[in-house]
């Protein structure tokens, strides 16, 4: 006979975001894009995937069909808005525009030019060559700490 206490699953560790993995159509093209934006590639010895430093989170690039298979999901293919936007916050409005220009020069597409937005900041959006959406924002209400990490207000 089991007690109610023994049927409770063990406590899970606190949820953290350590890696964002993007499914990509052409791994070399995706690597070149993120290299051009200045991300530092790590673990070059592992084949079939690429890892980049992206602040306190790692960015991984993995062939889209293989990523879907690994998750045991059907790959419905790219196209349309995925419901996910990655965000890069910067210290000033000029940095938003400079980042959007760099993304475009590297082969991305600016989908919304930098502009003042309803919440009091300045932001724009680009997509990488696989259509992954990135917001670039200056949010005067979310400062950075001494280590460059975003500080979310209480």
TORPA-4810 file (N, C-alpha, C, O; in nm, 3 decimals):
<nodes>
NODE_1_0.085_-0.117_0.000_0.000_0.000_0.000_0.089_0.124_0.000_0.190_0.128_0.071_X
NODE_2_0.053_0.223_-0.078_0.135_0.344_-0.085_0.065_0.455_-0.011_-0.058_0.464_-0.010_X
NODE_3_0.144_0.539_0.051_0.086_0.654_0.118_0.077_0.770_0.020_0.140_0.770_-0.086_X
NODE_4_-0.002_0.868_0.058_-0.017_0.986_-0.028_0.117_1.055_-0.048_0.144_1.106_-0.157_X
NODE_5_0.199_1.057_0.056_0.329_1.123_0.045_0.420_1.054_-0.055_0.498_1.121_-0.123_X
NODE_6_0.412_0.921_-0.066_0.501_0.852_-0.158_0.457_0.866_-0.304_0.534_0.835_-0.394_X
NODE_7_0.334_0.912_-0.328_0.288_0.931_-0.466_0.319_1.070_-0.520_0.293_1.098_-0.637_X
NODE_8_0.374_1.155_-0.437_0.410_1.290_-0.479_0.545_1.284_-0.549_0.641_1.230_-0.492_X
NODE_9_0.556_1.336_-0.669_0.687_1.332_-0.737_0.789_1.416_-0.662_0.753_1.512_-0.592_X
NODE_10_0.917_1.380_-0.676_1.021_1.460_-0.609_1.022_1.602_-0.664_0.982_1.626_-0.778_X
NODE_11_1.068_1.693_-0.584_1.074_1.834_-0.625_1.169_1.850_-0.744_1.279_1.795_-0.745_X
NODE_12_1.125_1.925_-0.841_1.208_1.955_-0.957_1.302_2.071_-0.922_1.267_2.155_-0.839_X
NODE_13_1.419_2.077_-0.985_1.506_2.192_-0.962_1.440_2.317_-1.019_1.353_2.307_-1.106_X
NODE_14_1.478_2.435_-0.971_1.421_2.559_-1.024_1.445_2.570_-1.175_1.555_2.544_-1.224_X
NODE_15_1.343_2.607_-1.247_1.352_2.620_-1.392_1.444_2.736_-1.429_1.430_2.846_-1.376_X
NODE_16_1.536_2.711_-1.520_1.630_2.812_-1.571_1.636_2.797_-1.722_1.612_2.688_-1.775_X
NODE_17_1.669_2.903_-1.790_1.691_2.897_-1.934_1.841_2.899_-1.957_1.908_2.998_-1.926_X
NODE_18_1.894_2.791_-2.011_2.037_2.781_-2.034_2.073_2.784_-2.182_2.177_2.839_-2.219_X
NODE_19_1.989_2.726_-2.266_2.014_2.719_-2.409_1.886_2.748_-2.485_1.777_2.706_-2.445_X
NODE_20_1.899_2.820_-2.594_1.791_2.836_-2.692_1.841_2.766_-2.817_1.946_2.801_-2.870_X
NODE_21_1.765_2.667_-2.865_1.805_2.593_-2.985_1.713_2.632_-3.099_1.591_2.622_-3.088_X
NODE_22_1.772_2.677_-3.209_1.697_2.714_-3.328_1.713_2.605_-3.433_1.825_2.565_-3.465_X
NODE_23_1.601_2.558_-3.486_1.605_2.466_-3.598_1.632_2.543_-3.726_1.560_2.638_-3.757_X
NODE_24_1.734_2.503_-3.800_1.777_2.578_-3.919_1.777_2.489_-4.042_1.797_2.368_-4.033_X
NODE_25_1.756_2.551_-4.158_1.753_2.477_-4.285_1.894_2.444_-4.333_1.918_2.336_-4.387_X
NODE_26_1.986_2.536_-4.315_2.124_2.518_-4.364_2.219_2.560_-4.253_2.239_2.679_-4.229_X
NODE_27_2.278_2.463_-4.185_2.364_2.491_-4.071_2.480_2.585_-4.106_2.504_2.679_-4.030_X
NODE_28_2.554_2.564_-4.216_2.665_2.657_-4.246_2.617_2.802_-4.266_2.684_2.896_-4.221_X
NODE_29_2.503_2.820_-4.331_2.449_2.956_-4.352_2.413_3.019_-4.218_2.443_3.136_-4.195_X
NODE_30_2.349_2.943_-4.130_2.311_2.995_-3.999_2.433_3.029_-3.915_2.436_3.132_-3.847_X
NODE_31_2.535_2.944_-3.920_2.659_2.972_-3.848_2.722_3.102_-3.898_2.765_3.185_-3.818_X
NODE_32_2.726_3.120_-4.029_2.784_3.241_-4.086_2.707_3.366_-4.042_2.768_3.469_-4.014_X
NODE_33_2.575_3.356_-4.036_2.492_3.470_-3.994_2.526_3.511_-3.851_2.553_3.628_-3.825_X
NODE_34_2.525_3.417_-3.758_2.550_3.451_-3.618_2.697_3.486_-3.593_2.726_3.565_-3.503_X
NODE_35_2.788_3.429_-3.671_2.928_3.474_-3.666_2.937_3.621_-3.706_3.006_3.700_-3.641_X
NODE_36_2.866_3.659_-3.812_2.870_3.796_-3.862_2.812_3.895_-3.762_2.848_4.013_-3.762_X
NODE_37_2.721_3.848_-3.676_2.664_3.936_-3.574_2.752_3.943_-3.449_2.719_4.013_-3.353_X
NODE_38_2.863_3.870_-3.449_2.961_3.882_-3.342_2.946_3.784_-3.228_3.015_3.797_-3.127_X
NODE_39_2.859_3.684_-3.241_2.851_3.584_-3.135_2.975_3.495_-3.141_3.025_3.464_-3.249_X
NODE_40_3.022_3.454_-3.025_3.143_3.371_-3.016_3.101_3.225_-3.019_3.024_3.179_-2.934_X
NODE_41_3.153_3.151_-3.118_3.120_3.009_-3.130_3.208_2.927_-3.036_3.327_2.954_-3.021_X
NODE_42_3.147_2.829_-2.973_3.216_2.740_-2.880_3.194_2.595_-2.923_3.113_2.569_-3.012_X
NODE_43_3.264_2.503_-2.862_3.250_2.358_-2.884_3.249_2.325_-3.033_3.157_2.260_-3.082_X
NODE_44_3.352_2.368_-3.103_3.360_2.344_-3.247_3.384_2.198_-3.282_3.372_2.159_-3.398_X
NODE_45_3.418_2.116_-3.184_3.444_1.975_-3.210_3.319_1.892_-3.231_3.326_1.785_-3.292_X
NODE_46_3.206_1.937_-3.183_3.082_1.863_-3.199_3.028_1.888_-3.339_3.009_2.003_-3.380_X
NODE_47_3.002_1.781_-3.412_2.956_1.792_-3.551_2.802_1.797_-3.556_2.735_1.738_-3.472_X
NODE_48_2.748_1.867_-3.656_2.605_1.868_-3.680_2.526_1.965_-3.595_2.403_1.968_-3.603_X
NODE_49_2.593_2.044_-3.515_2.529_2.143_-3.429_2.632_2.253_-3.404_2.753_2.228_-3.409_X
NODE_50_2.585_2.372_-3.377_2.676_2.482_-3.344_2.627_2.549_-3.217_2.507_2.567_-3.196_X
NODE_51_2.722_2.586_-3.131_2.691_2.652_-3.004_2.761_2.787_-3.000_2.878_2.800_-3.037_X
NODE_52_2.688_2.888_-2.953_2.741_3.024_-2.941_2.716_3.077_-2.801_2.616_3.043_-2.738_X
NODE_53_2.807_3.160_-2.752_2.783_3.236_-2.630_2.684_3.346_-2.663_2.698_3.415_-2.764_X
NODE_54_2.584_3.362_-2.579_2.484_3.468_-2.599_2.447_3.527_-2.464_2.333_3.517_-2.420_X
NODE_55_2.544_3.588_-2.399_2.521_3.640_-2.265_2.518_3.525_-2.166_2.607_3.439_-2.168_X
NODE_56_2.418_3.521_-2.082_2.405_3.414_-1.983_2.331_3.293_-2.037_2.301_3.201_-1.962_X
NODE_57_2.302_3.293_-2.165_2.230_3.183_-2.230_2.313_3.141_-2.351_2.376_3.224_-2.416_X
NODE_58_2.313_3.012_-2.380_2.378_2.965_-2.501_2.279_2.960_-2.615_2.160_2.933_-2.594_X
NODE_59_2.326_2.985_-2.735_2.244_2.972_-2.856_2.296_2.851_-2.933_2.414_2.844_-2.965_X
NODE_60_2.207_2.758_-2.961_2.243_2.639_-3.037_2.171_2.642_-3.170_2.055_2.683_-3.178_X
NODE_61_2.239_2.599_-3.274_2.181_2.586_-3.409_2.185_2.439_-3.445_2.289_2.374_-3.434_X
NODE_62_2.070_2.386_-3.489_2.058_2.243_-3.514_1.970_2.226_-3.637_1.870_2.297_-3.650_X
NODE_63_2.001_2.136_-3.727_1.916_2.118_-3.845_1.770_2.095_-3.805_1.740_2.011_-3.720_X
NODE_64_1.681_2.170_-3.866_1.540_2.170_-3.828_1.477_2.031_-3.827_1.412_1.996_-3.729_X
NODE_65_1.492_1.949_-3.933_1.429_1.817_-3.930_1.480_1.729_-3.815_1.403_1.653_-3.756_X
NODE_66_1.608_1.740_-3.784_1.666_1.662_-3.676_1.618_1.710_-3.539_1.599_1.630_-3.447_X
NODE_67_1.598_1.842_-3.525_1.546_1.896_-3.400_1.403_1.847_-3.377_1.368_1.807_-3.266_X
NODE_68_1.322_1.851_-3.481_1.184_1.802_-3.469_1.183_1.654_-3.433_1.107_1.611_-3.347_X
NODE_69_1.267_1.575_-3.499_1.273_1.432_-3.470_1.318_1.406_-3.327_1.265_1.317_-3.260_X
NODE_70_1.415_1.483_-3.280_1.465_1.466_-3.143_1.354_1.492_-3.042_1.348_1.428_-2.937_X
NODE_71_1.266_1.587_-3.072_1.154_1.619_-2.983_1.033_1.531_-3.009_0.930_1.545_-2.943_X
NODE_72_1.045_1.439_-3.103_0.937_1.349_-3.147_0.813_1.427_-3.193_0.700_1.392_-3.161_X
NODE_73_0.839_1.533_-3.270_0.732_1.616_-3.326_0.744_1.616_-3.477_0.852_1.596_-3.532_X
NODE_74_0.633_1.639_-3.544_0.635_1.654_-3.690_0.693_1.790_-3.725_0.660_1.890_-3.660_X
NODE_75_0.777_1.795_-3.825_0.832_1.922_-3.873_0.733_1.978_-3.974_0.722_1.928_-4.086_X
NODE_76_0.660_2.081_-3.933_0.561_2.142_-4.022_0.622_2.241_-4.119_0.552_2.298_-4.202_X
NODE_77_0.753_2.261_-4.109_0.823_2.349_-4.202_0.817_2.494_-4.160_0.732_2.533_-4.080_X
NODE_78_0.908_2.573_-4.214_0.909_2.715_-4.181_0.795_2.788_-4.250_0.730_2.735_-4.340_X
NODE_79_0.772_2.906_-4.207_0.670_2.990_-4.270_0.574_3.043_-4.166_0.527_2.969_-4.080_X
NODE_80_0.546_3.170_-4.175_0.454_3.231_-4.081_0.520_3.257_-3.948_0.635_3.219_-3.924_X
NODE_81_0.448_3.322_-3.864_0.498_3.357_-3.731_0.488_3.236_-3.640_0.383_3.173_-3.630_X
NODE_82_0.598_3.204_-3.573_0.604_3.085_-3.488_0.545_3.107_-3.349_0.523_3.011_-3.275_X
NODE_83_0.519_3.232_-3.314_0.471_3.262_-3.179_0.584_3.285_-3.081_0.560_3.299_-2.961_X
NODE_84_0.707_3.288_-3.129_0.824_3.310_-3.043_0.907_3.423_-3.101_0.931_3.430_-3.221_X
NODE_85_0.950_3.512_-3.013_1.046_3.616_-3.052_1.159_3.615_-2.950_1.134_3.623_-2.829_X
NODE_86_1.280_3.607_-2.997_1.397_3.621_-2.912_1.422_3.771_-2.895_1.389_3.848_-2.984_X
NODE_87_1.478_3.812_-2.784_1.497_3.955_-2.761_1.640_3.985_-2.720_1.703_3.911_-2.645_X
NODE_88_1.689_4.095_-2.770_1.821_4.147_-2.738_1.802_4.290_-2.691_1.765_4.376_-2.771_X
NODE_89_1.828_4.317_-2.564_1.816_4.452_-2.513_1.950_4.522_-2.520_2.055_4.461_-2.497_X
NODE_90_1.946_4.650_-2.553_2.068_4.729_-2.567_2.054_4.857_-2.485_1.946_4.890_-2.436_X
NODE_91_2.166_4.928_-2.470_2.172_5.043_-2.381_2.113_5.172_-2.439_2.084_5.264_-2.363_X
NODE_92_2.095_5.179_-2.571_2.045_5.304_-2.628_1.977_5.284_-2.762_1.992_5.179_-2.825_X
NODE_93_1.903_5.384_-2.804_1.829_5.377_-2.931_1.920_5.356_-3.050_1.887_5.279_-3.141_X
NODE_94_2.034_5.423_-3.053_2.128_5.407_-3.165_2.177_5.265_-3.179_2.203_5.219_-3.290_X
NODE_95_2.189_5.194_-3.067_2.232_5.056_-3.071_2.124_4.966_-3.132_2.156_4.864_-3.194_X
NODE_96_1.998_5.002_-3.115_1.890_4.927_-3.180_1.909_4.936_-3.331_1.912_4.834_-3.400_X
NODE_97_1.922_5.058_-3.381_1.936_5.078_-3.525_2.064_5.013_-3.579_2.062_4.955_-3.688_X
NODE_98_2.174_5.021_-3.505_2.300_4.960_-3.550_2.287_4.807_-3.555_2.340_4.745_-3.647_X
NODE_99_2.219_4.748_-3.459_2.201_4.603_-3.458_2.112_4.560_-3.574_2.141_4.459_-3.640_X
NODE_100_2.006_4.633_-3.600_1.918_4.599_-3.714_1.996_4.608_-3.845_1.981_4.522_-3.932_X
NODE_101_2.079_4.710_-3.860_2.160_4.724_-3.982_2.260_4.610_-3.994_2.282_4.559_-4.104_X
NODE_102_2.322_4.570_-3.883_2.418_4.460_-3.886_2.350_4.329_-3.924_2.405_4.249_-4.000_X
NODE_103_2.230_4.306_-3.871_2.156_4.185_-3.904_2.122_4.181_-4.053_2.133_4.077_-4.117_X
NODE_104_2.081_4.295_-4.107_2.049_4.301_-4.249_2.174_4.278_-4.334_2.169_4.205_-4.433_X
NODE_105_2.284_4.338_-4.296_2.409_4.321_-4.371_2.457_4.176_-4.367_2.524_4.130_-4.459_X
NODE_106_2.423_4.104_-4.260_2.466_3.964_-4.245_2.374_3.866_-4.317_2.402_3.746_-4.319_X
NODE_107_2.265_3.916_-4.375_2.175_3.827_-4.447_2.039_3.811_-4.384_1.956_3.735_-4.434_X
NODE_108_2.014_3.882_-4.276_1.882_3.882_-4.214_1.790_3.981_-4.283_1.829_4.047_-4.379_X
NODE_109_1.669_3.991_-4.232_1.571_4.083_-4.291_1.509_4.166_-4.180_1.455_4.111_-4.085_X
NODE_110_1.515_4.299_-4.192_1.450_4.387_-4.096_1.300_4.384_-4.127_1.259_4.416_-4.239_X
NODE_111_1.220_4.344_-4.028_1.076_4.336_-4.049_1.001_4.452_-3.983_0.885_4.477_-4.013_X
NODE_112_1.069_4.520_-3.892_1.013_4.642_-3.831_1.131_4.731_-3.793_1.213_4.695_-3.708_X
NODE_113_1.139_4.846_-3.856_1.247_4.939_-3.829_1.239_4.988_-3.685_1.131_4.988_-3.624_X
NODE_114_1.352_5.030_-3.631_1.354_5.085_-3.496_1.261_5.204_-3.485_1.260_5.292_-3.571_X
NODE_115_1.184_5.205_-3.379_1.088_5.315_-3.358_1.048_5.321_-3.211_1.061_5.225_-3.136_X
NODE_116_0.998_5.438_-3.172_0.946_5.453_-3.036_0.819_5.371_-3.025_0.736_5.369_-3.117_X
NODE_117_0.803_5.302_-2.912_0.692_5.210_-2.896_0.605_5.249_-2.777_0.646_5.329_-2.692_X
NODE_118_0.486_5.191_-2.772_0.382_5.230_-2.677_0.425_5.217_-2.530_0.373_5.290_-2.445_X
NODE_119_0.517_5.128_-2.498_0.555_5.106_-2.359_0.667_5.199_-2.313_0.715_5.187_-2.200_X
NODE_120_0.709_5.292_-2.400_0.806_5.393_-2.359_0.949_5.367_-2.400_1.038_5.443_-2.361_X
NODE_121_0.973_5.263_-2.476_1.108_5.233_-2.522_1.121_5.255_-2.672_1.043_5.328_-2.733_X
NODE_122_1.221_5.190_-2.729_1.252_5.201_-2.871_1.291_5.062_-2.917_1.381_5.001_-2.859_X
NODE_123_1.225_5.010_-3.020_1.258_4.874_-3.063_1.230_4.854_-3.211_1.160_4.933_-3.275_X
NODE_124_1.285_4.745_-3.262_1.262_4.700_-3.398_1.282_4.549_-3.402_1.324_4.489_-3.304_X
NODE_125_1.251_4.489_-3.517_1.261_4.344_-3.531_1.335_4.307_-3.658_1.325_4.375_-3.760_X
NODE_126_1.409_4.195_-3.650_1.466_4.135_-3.770_1.442_3.985_-3.764_1.415_3.929_-3.658_X
NODE_127_1.452_3.920_-3.880_1.450_3.774_-3.885_1.586_3.727_-3.936_1.649_3.792_-4.020_X
NODE_128_1.629_3.613_-3.883_1.751_3.552_-3.934_1.719_3.481_-4.066_1.602_3.480_-4.106_X
NODE_129_1.815_3.424_-4.135_1.787_3.361_-4.264_1.685_3.247_-4.260_1.631_3.209_-4.364_X
NODE_130_1.659_3.191_-4.140_1.559_3.086_-4.127_1.424_3.139_-4.081_1.332_3.061_-4.059_X
NODE_131_1.411_3.270_-4.066_1.284_3.329_-4.027_1.262_3.341_-3.877_1.153_3.379_-3.834_X
NODE_132_1.365_3.309_-3.795_1.351_3.326_-3.651_1.348_3.475_-3.619_1.433_3.551_-3.666_X
NODE_133_1.250_3.516_-3.541_1.226_3.657_-3.512_1.307_3.702_-3.391_1.307_3.637_-3.286_X
NODE_134_1.376_3.813_-3.407_1.451_3.877_-3.299_1.398_4.019_-3.280_1.384_4.094_-3.377_X
NODE_135_1.370_4.055_-3.156_1.341_4.194_-3.123_1.470_4.255_-3.069_1.541_4.192_-2.990_X
NODE_136_1.500_4.376_-3.112_1.612_4.452_-3.056_1.549_4.573_-2.989_1.480_4.651_-3.054_X
NODE_137_1.574_4.588_-2.858_1.502_4.691_-2.783_1.594_4.769_-2.690_1.688_4.715_-2.632_X
NODE_138_1.562_4.897_-2.677_1.615_4.977_-2.568_1.497_5.002_-2.476_1.400_5.069_-2.512_X
NODE_139_1.507_4.945_-2.355_1.402_4.962_-2.256_1.460_5.041_-2.140_1.537_4.987_-2.062_X
NODE_140_1.423_5.170_-2.128_1.482_5.251_-2.021_1.439_5.207_-1.881_1.494_5.255_-1.782_X
NODE_141_1.343_5.116_-1.873_1.293_5.069_-1.743_1.361_4.939_-1.698_1.341_4.895_-1.585_X
NODE_142_1.440_4.877_-1.786_1.512_4.753_-1.755_1.662_4.781_-1.768_1.718_4.765_-1.876_X
NODE_143_1.727_4.823_-1.660_1.870_4.853_-1.667_1.955_4.725_-1.673_1.902_4.615_-1.663_X
NODE_144_2.083_4.742_-1.689_2.179_4.632_-1.685_2.259_4.642_-1.555_2.284_4.752_-1.505_X
NODE_145_2.300_4.526_-1.500_2.387_4.528_-1.383_2.532_4.541_-1.430_2.558_4.554_-1.550_X
NODE_146_2.625_4.538_-1.336_2.767_4.555_-1.370_2.820_4.444_-1.461_2.918_4.464_-1.533_X
NODE_147_2.756_4.328_-1.459_2.798_4.216_-1.542_2.728_4.216_-1.679_2.749_4.125_-1.760_X
NODE_148_2.645_4.318_-1.705_2.576_4.328_-1.832_2.447_4.248_-1.840_2.391_4.232_-1.948_X
NODE_149_2.399_4.197_-1.726_2.273_4.122_-1.724_2.156_4.218_-1.708_2.164_4.318_-1.636_X
NODE_150_2.048_4.185_-1.775_1.926_4.264_-1.767_1.868_4.252_-1.626_1.860_4.143_-1.571_X
NODE_151_1.827_4.365_-1.570_1.765_4.366_-1.437_1.618_4.396_-1.455_1.580_4.506_-1.496_X
NODE_152_1.534_4.296_-1.424_1.390_4.314_-1.432_1.341_4.376_-1.303_1.376_4.329_-1.195_X
NODE_153_1.260_4.481_-1.311_1.211_4.545_-1.188_1.111_4.454_-1.115_1.049_4.366_-1.175_X
NODE_154_1.097_4.477_-0.985_0.998_4.403_-0.905_0.858_4.447_-0.941_0.761_4.396_-0.885_X
</nodes>
